[in-house]
Structures are given as C-alpha cells and as structure tokens.
Amino acid sequence: MIVDVDLYGQIRHMFTQEGMTQRAISRTLGISRNTVKKYCEGNHVPWERKPYERISSVVTEEIRAFIQECLDQDEAEGLKKQSHTA
C-alpha cells in the first residue's frame, strides 16, 4: 500500500495528538498494523522513497545476445509457425 502525505498526517495525528493505539489506528483507517507501526515511529516518511535499483542477475548480456540472435534468425527465415517469442 502506498501511503500518501494525507494518510501519513492522519496516522501521526491519531498517534501523537489523540493517543490512539496502533491497533486502533489500523482498524479505523483499514490499513495493516505493520504500516501504522512504521509511520508511528516517525523513522519513515512517504515523501522519501528508496530509489529502485535492481539489476537483473538472470538475464546477462550474453543471454540477451543469444535471444536477439534467435529472433533475428527467425525473422530472416520468414517462418510464421515455428518462430521464437520473447
């Protein structure tokens, strides 16, 4: 679930100002207790996200070259029923 700034503000207000428990906040807002806990502690804020930096370890450049070679070979042969798909 993606928590926007408004929902973050509600969680922090309910926890700090109203003194609600994390369980009550999760029940009231309909989100998981783990999410509420993360934002109640104040260590996480929704506007600071980690950049997504995943490098595919399965598809290497050698594998990409092999796949492209197969697709190019199929295109050169012109067969419609026995071609590879990516």
ZICOR-V36239 format. One line per field, one symbol per residue. ss: DSSP state (H for helix, E for strand, C for the rest). A space follows every 10 residues. Layout:
# ZICOR-V36239
ss=???
This chain:
# ZICOR-V36239
ss=CCCCHHHHHH HHHHHHCCCC CHHHHHHHHC CCHHHHHHHH CCCCCCCCCC CCCCCCCCCC HHHHHHHHHH HHHHHHHCCC CCCCCC
